[in-house]
Amino acid sequence: MNARDEILARARARQAAATGPTHTPGDTMPCTPRPGDADRFAERLADYRALVTRCAPEGLSRSVAAALAGVPAVIVPDDAPREWLAHYDGRVVTDVDAADAVLTGCAAAVAETGTVILDAGPAQGPRVLSLIPDHHICIVRAAQIHADVPDAVAALRSTAPQTWISGPSATSDIELDRVEGVHGPRRLHVILVR
């Protein structure tokens, strides 16, 4: 066995042995929301040029359809609730390269920083789903919003691969000109479910 195979074998063994809280689609990470956290979260996301739509649980599928209006093909995690797409008229694809947008849930969110956290858990899919399509629609439930980073970190599965998203992917060149979509979606749309 060469060094590469040995490292990969150890990583796979460690991942297989890792344990953490299990969740089913639609579950939220443990959180005690504080008044104003959802508003603060939405404000921070807006600062990062993300779009935020709010809805009641019974309006979620219509909000998803509105967010996907004009999007011909979307990819969703295999275990995402199918009712999310009940009013969507486009195609659901399985090839990430054929998708114009991705629809995911999240593991947690942070009010203080306007951050959405994915950990490859239920309704989130593998990390690549949130990186390749140009448009990411993410469903965040108010009960998943933590006041600050330490609260969110305490609720996350520490052994899971995490993706922290604070607005659309952006970077600046040497002249400080903002360039969007370099390492992820150019557009982030969060559907905040009360």
Summary of the structure (lengths in Angstrom):
residues: 194
radius of gyration: 17.1
end to end distance: 52.3
largest distance: 55.4
contacts: 600
relative contact order: 0.22
helix: 30%
strand: 24%
